[in-house]
Amino acid sequence: MKILFIGETWLGSCARSMKEALSKNSDIELDELSEEFIPKVRSLGLRVLHRLTYPFYRREFNWLVLDKVHKFCPDFLMTYKGNFVQKDLLRELLALGVKTVNVYPDYSPHAYGISHREAVGQYDLVISTKAYHPEIWREVYGYQNRCKFVPQGYDPQLHLFQEAPVEFTYDVVMISTYRREYGRLILDFARALGQTRLKVAIGGHGWNILQDQLPETWHFPGAIQGRGYMSLLRSGKICIAPLTRHVVIDGKSQPGDVDTTRTYELAAGHCFFIHQRTDFARELYEPVGVPFFDDGEELAAQVLRYLDLPHERSRIAEAAHKRAVPLYSTDARASAIKSILYAELISPAVDGSRS
């Protein structure tokens, strides 16, 4: 099986982790092309220049993909979300007879603009990390292509630790890019703590917008990637795993997250964590004692309770680790994806050619 993989390549990205997991399979020959084709810029001048040059970058990217396809002759072109892959390229690949697969990691393909929305419907197969996507793929999103489910996972090279942490810098740690839902959660959490002073670290892009409204003793280290991600998480006695459980897109309510990569990474890293409550997350971890919360007030109550129970935290973290390892690894997810590719796209073609 030959796969041309397109995705982000920075250390810690889910795309890179999946690509490396797939490449471990001896029956997969993999080539890659980075999706980070255009540099991300912040200054106004460069953003204006970016907007002017974007169509030229896209044409160059399409040419590079098609050149790779002609030289490598893949059975599949696989993207991880496919931010930079649009329907014109996918139609060219269809004309060339190349099967296209999207490993889709987000709660809604409608949340990232019309071009992305249209492109997702052009793939031969979408393998979503959301358990509810296959059931609502046509009714809610309006797609006619196939959708299968394989959950997210932890990267053994980055997130797996066999030993529990023994020293802690913080009482509570959370790492996540700022979202309004997360902002409301953390503000409510801080208010519910009242006068209780805790050592708290919140990593991720965008949290500077709330710093003035939160205790001045809290630490905001900004974006944390690669190996620093687990180092910070393991420095906390308690980790928080938040979710965006409900979203509104074009004025209509759609399902949000029922899990995230944190759901698996925290367990693999031997971290004690409190997870936002969903039925899916409870099926994963409630049997081993992982605590859950719905809102900031319940989160504060859980944090204050478990800070006084270090042995219970250790027991639950160990049980969650055993639950996740190796079952929830990206290696296991890659094997599941490979099986789906054979069942959905290879076997039918072979059977059809024999009939």
KARA-V932471 format. One record per residue. N is the residue number from 0. SS is DSSP state (~ for helix, > for strand, _ for the rest). BURIAL is b if it has 9 or more other C-alpha atoms within 8 Angstrom, else e. D_CENTER is the distance of its C-alpha to the mean C-alpha in Angstrom with 1 decimal. Layout:
# KARA-V932471
n = {N & N}
ss = {SS & SS}
burial = {BURIAL & BURIAL}
d_center = {D_CENTER & D_CENTER}
This chain:
# KARA-V932471
n = {0 & 1 & 2 & 3 & 4 & 5 & 6 & 7 & 8 & 9 & 10 & 11 & 12 & 13 & 14 & 15 & 16 & 17 & 18 & 19 & 20 & 21 & 22 & 23 & 24 & 25 & 26 & 27 & 28 & 29 & 30 & 31 & 32 & 33 & 34 & 35 & 36 & 37 & 38 & 39 & 40 & 41 & 42 & 43 & 44 & 45 & 46 & 47 & 48 & 49 & 50 & 51 & 52 & 53 & 54 & 55 & 56 & 57 & 58 & 59 & 60 & 61 & 62 & 63 & 64 & 65 & 66 & 67 & 68 & 69 & 70 & 71 & 72 & 73 & 74 & 75 & 76 & 77 & 78 & 79 & 80 & 81 & 82 & 83 & 84 & 85 & 86 & 87 & 88 & 89 & 90 & 91 & 92 & 93 & 94 & 95 & 96 & 97 & 98 & 99 & 100 & 101 & 102 & 103 & 104 & 105 & 106 & 107 & 108 & 109 & 110 & 111 & 112 & 113 & 114 & 115 & 116 & 117 & 118 & 119 & 120 & 121 & 122 & 123 & 124 & 125 & 126 & 127 & 128 & 129 & 130 & 131 & 132 & 133 & 134 & 135 & 136 & 137 & 138 & 139 & 140 & 141 & 142 & 143 & 144 & 145 & 146 & 147 & 148 & 149 & 150 & 151 & 152 & 153 & 154 & 155 & 156 & 157 & 158 & 159 & 160 & 161 & 162 & 163 & 164 & 165 & 166 & 167 & 168 & 169 & 170 & 171 & 172 & 173 & 174 & 175 & 176 & 177 & 178 & 179 & 180 & 181 & 182 & 183 & 184 & 185 & 186 & 187 & 188 & 189 & 190 & 191 & 192 & 193 & 194 & 195 & 196 & 197 & 198 & 199 & 200 & 201 & 202 & 203 & 204 & 205 & 206 & 207 & 208 & 209 & 210 & 211 & 212 & 213 & 214 & 215 & 216 & 217 & 218 & 219 & 220 & 221 & 222 & 223 & 224 & 225 & 226 & 227 & 228 & 229 & 230 & 231 & 232 & 233 & 234 & 235 & 236 & 237 & 238 & 239 & 240 & 241 & 242 & 243 & 244 & 245 & 246 & 247 & 248 & 249 & 250 & 251 & 252 & 253 & 254 & 255 & 256 & 257 & 258 & 259 & 260 & 261 & 262 & 263 & 264 & 265 & 266 & 267 & 268 & 269 & 270 & 271 & 272 & 273 & 274 & 275 & 276 & 277 & 278 & 279 & 280 & 281 & 282 & 283 & 284 & 285 & 286 & 287 & 288 & 289 & 290 & 291 & 292 & 293 & 294 & 295 & 296 & 297 & 298 & 299 & 300 & 301 & 302 & 303 & 304 & 305 & 306 & 307 & 308 & 309 & 310 & 311 & 312 & 313 & 314 & 315 & 316 & 317 & 318 & 319 & 320 & 321 & 322 & 323 & 324 & 325 & 326 & 327 & 328 & 329 & 330 & 331 & 332 & 333 & 334 & 335 & 336 & 337 & 338 & 339 & 340 & 341 & 342 & 343 & 344 & 345 & 346 & 347 & 348 & 349 & 350 & 351 & 352 & 353 & 354}
ss = {_ & > & > & > & > & > & > & _ & _ & _ & _ & _ & _ & ~ & ~ & ~ & ~ & ~ & ~ & ~ & ~ & ~ & ~ & _ & _ & _ & _ & _ & > & > & > & > & > & > & _ & _ & _ & _ & _ & _ & _ & _ & _ & ~ & ~ & ~ & ~ & ~ & ~ & ~ & ~ & ~ & ~ & ~ & ~ & ~ & ~ & ~ & ~ & ~ & ~ & ~ & ~ & ~ & ~ & ~ & ~ & ~ & ~ & ~ & ~ & ~ & _ & _ & _ & > & > & > & > & > & _ & _ & _ & _ & _ & _ & ~ & ~ & ~ & ~ & ~ & ~ & ~ & ~ & ~ & _ & _ & _ & > & > & > & > & > & > & _ & _ & _ & _ & _ & _ & _ & _ & _ & ~ & ~ & ~ & ~ & ~ & ~ & ~ & _ & _ & _ & _ & > & > & > & > & _ & _ & _ & _ & ~ & ~ & ~ & ~ & _ & _ & _ & _ & _ & _ & _ & _ & _ & > & > & > & > & _ & _ & _ & _ & > & _ & _ & _ & _ & _ & _ & _ & _ & _ & _ & _ & _ & _ & _ & _ & > & > & > & > & > & > & _ & _ & _ & _ & ~ & ~ & ~ & ~ & ~ & ~ & ~ & ~ & ~ & ~ & ~ & ~ & ~ & ~ & _ & _ & _ & _ & _ & _ & > & > & > & > & _ & _ & _ & ~ & ~ & ~ & _ & ~ & ~ & ~ & _ & _ & _ & _ & _ & > & > & > & > & _ & _ & _ & _ & ~ & ~ & ~ & ~ & ~ & ~ & ~ & _ & _ & > & > & > & > & > & > & _ & _ & _ & _ & > & > & > & > & _ & _ & > & > & > & > & _ & _ & _ & _ & _ & _ & ~ & ~ & ~ & ~ & ~ & ~ & ~ & _ & _ & _ & _ & > & > & > & > & _ & _ & ~ & ~ & ~ & ~ & ~ & ~ & ~ & ~ & ~ & ~ & _ & _ & _ & > & > & _ & _ & ~ & ~ & ~ & ~ & ~ & ~ & ~ & ~ & ~ & ~ & ~ & ~ & _ & _ & ~ & ~ & ~ & ~ & ~ & ~ & ~ & ~ & ~ & ~ & ~ & ~ & ~ & ~ & ~ & _ & _ & _ & _ & > & ~ & ~ & ~ & ~ & ~ & ~ & ~ & ~ & ~ & ~ & ~ & ~ & ~ & ~ & ~ & ~ & ~ & ~ & ~ & ~ & ~ & ~ & ~ & ~ & ~ & _}
burial = {e & b & b & b & b & b & b & b & b & e & e & b & b & e & b & b & b & b & b & e & b & b & b & e & e & e & e & b & b & b & b & e & b & b & b & e & e & e & e & e & e & e & e & e & e & b & b & e & e & e & e & e & e & e & e & e & b & b & e & e & b & b & e & e & b & b & e & b & b & e & e & e & e & b & b & b & b & b & b & b & b & b & e & e & b & b & b & e & b & b & b & e & b & b & e & e & e & b & b & b & b & b & b & b & b & b & e & e & b & b & e & e & e & e & e & b & b & b & b & b & b & b & b & b & b & b & b & b & b & b & b & e & b & b & e & b & b & b & e & e & b & e & e & e & b & e & b & b & b & b & b & b & b & b & b & e & e & b & b & b & e & e & e & b & b & e & e & b & e & b & b & b & b & b & b & e & b & b & e & e & e & b & b & e & b & b & b & b & b & b & e & b & b & e & e & e & e & e & b & b & b & b & b & b & b & e & b & e & e & e & b & e & e & b & e & e & e & b & b & b & b & b & e & b & e & b & e & e & b & b & e & b & b & b & b & b & b & b & b & b & b & e & b & b & e & b & b & e & b & e & e & e & e & b & b & b & b & b & b & b & b & e & b & b & b & b & b & b & b & b & b & b & b & b & b & b & b & e & e & e & b & b & e & e & b & b & e & b & e & b & b & b & b & e & b & b & b & b & b & b & e & b & b & e & e & b & b & e & e & e & e & e & b & b & e & b & b & b & b & b & b & e & b & b & b & e & e & b & b & b & b & b & b & b & b & b & b & b & e & b & b & b & b & e & b & b & b & b & e & e & e & e & e & e & e}
d_center = {25.3 & 24.5 & 21.1 & 20.6 & 16.9 & 15.7 & 12.7 & 12.1 & 14.0 & 13.7 & 13.6 & 10.3 & 8.2 & 5.9 & 8.7 & 11.4 & 10.5 & 10.7 & 13.7 & 15.4 & 15.0 & 16.6 & 19.2 & 20.5 & 21.9 & 25.5 & 25.9 & 23.2 & 24.4 & 21.6 & 22.0 & 19.6 & 19.6 & 17.5 & 16.0 & 16.9 & 20.3 & 21.2 & 21.2 & 19.5 & 22.6 & 23.6 & 27.4 & 29.0 & 31.1 & 28.3 & 26.3 & 29.5 & 29.9 & 26.4 & 27.1 & 30.3 & 29.1 & 25.8 & 27.7 & 29.2 & 26.0 & 24.6 & 27.8 & 27.6 & 24.1 & 25.2 & 28.2 & 26.3 & 24.2 & 27.4 & 29.3 & 26.7 & 27.1 & 30.9 & 31.0 & 28.4 & 29.0 & 25.6 & 25.4 & 21.9 & 20.1 & 16.3 & 13.8 & 10.1 & 9.9 & 13.3 & 13.7 & 17.1 & 18.3 & 20.6 & 23.0 & 26.0 & 24.4 & 23.2 & 26.8 & 28.3 & 26.3 & 27.4 & 31.0 & 30.7 & 29.7 & 26.2 & 23.7 & 20.4 & 17.0 & 13.7 & 10.5 & 8.9 & 5.3 & 6.8 & 9.7 & 12.5 & 13.6 & 16.5 & 14.8 & 14.9 & 18.6 & 21.2 & 20.8 & 17.1 & 18.2 & 21.1 & 19.4 & 16.9 & 20.1 & 21.7 & 19.8 & 21.7 & 18.7 & 15.2 & 13.1 & 10.7 & 8.2 & 10.2 & 13.5 & 15.6 & 14.9 & 17.7 & 20.2 & 19.9 & 19.0 & 22.6 & 23.9 & 21.4 & 19.9 & 23.1 & 21.9 & 24.2 & 22.1 & 20.7 & 17.4 & 16.4 & 13.9 & 12.1 & 9.6 & 6.6 & 8.5 & 9.9 & 11.5 & 15.2 & 16.3 & 14.4 & 13.7 & 16.6 & 19.8 & 22.8 & 24.6 & 24.0 & 24.4 & 28.0 & 28.2 & 26.4 & 26.5 & 25.0 & 25.4 & 22.0 & 18.7 & 15.6 & 13.0 & 11.0 & 11.7 & 14.7 & 14.8 & 18.0 & 17.0 & 16.0 & 19.2 & 21.4 & 20.1 & 20.9 & 24.2 & 25.2 & 24.3 & 26.5 & 29.3 & 29.3 & 29.7 & 32.9 & 35.0 & 33.0 & 32.0 & 28.9 & 27.2 & 23.8 & 21.2 & 18.4 & 16.3 & 14.2 & 15.4 & 17.8 & 19.3 & 22.7 & 23.3 & 23.9 & 25.5 & 29.0 & 28.4 & 27.2 & 29.3 & 30.4 & 29.9 & 26.1 & 24.3 & 21.8 & 20.9 & 18.7 & 15.6 & 14.9 & 13.3 & 14.1 & 16.5 & 17.3 & 14.1 & 15.3 & 18.8 & 18.5 & 16.7 & 19.5 & 22.1 & 21.7 & 23.7 & 21.2 & 17.5 & 16.0 & 12.8 & 12.9 & 11.6 & 12.5 & 14.5 & 16.7 & 16.6 & 19.7 & 19.7 & 23.1 & 24.7 & 23.3 & 21.2 & 18.1 & 15.9 & 12.9 & 10.2 & 11.7 & 9.1 & 5.7 & 5.0 & 8.2 & 9.9 & 10.4 & 10.6 & 13.2 & 15.3 & 15.3 & 16.5 & 19.3 & 18.4 & 20.0 & 17.6 & 18.3 & 15.7 & 15.9 & 17.8 & 16.8 & 18.7 & 15.8 & 14.9 & 18.7 & 19.2 & 17.0 & 18.5 & 21.5 & 23.9 & 23.4 & 24.0 & 20.7 & 21.7 & 20.1 & 20.8 & 21.0 & 22.1 & 23.1 & 26.5 & 25.3 & 22.8 & 25.7 & 27.9 & 25.5 & 25.1 & 28.9 & 29.6 & 27.5 & 28.5 & 31.9 & 30.8 & 29.7 & 30.7 & 28.9 & 25.7 & 26.2 & 27.0 & 23.9 & 21.6 & 23.5 & 23.2 & 19.5 & 19.3 & 21.6 & 19.7 & 16.4 & 18.1 & 18.2 & 17.2 & 13.5 & 13.1 & 11.5 & 15.2 & 15.8 & 13.0 & 14.5 & 17.9 & 17.0 & 15.8 & 19.1 & 21.1 & 19.8 & 20.8 & 24.2 & 24.7 & 23.7 & 24.6 & 27.0 & 29.2 & 30.1 & 31.1 & 33.2 & 34.8 & 35.6 & 37.2 & 39.5 & 40.6}
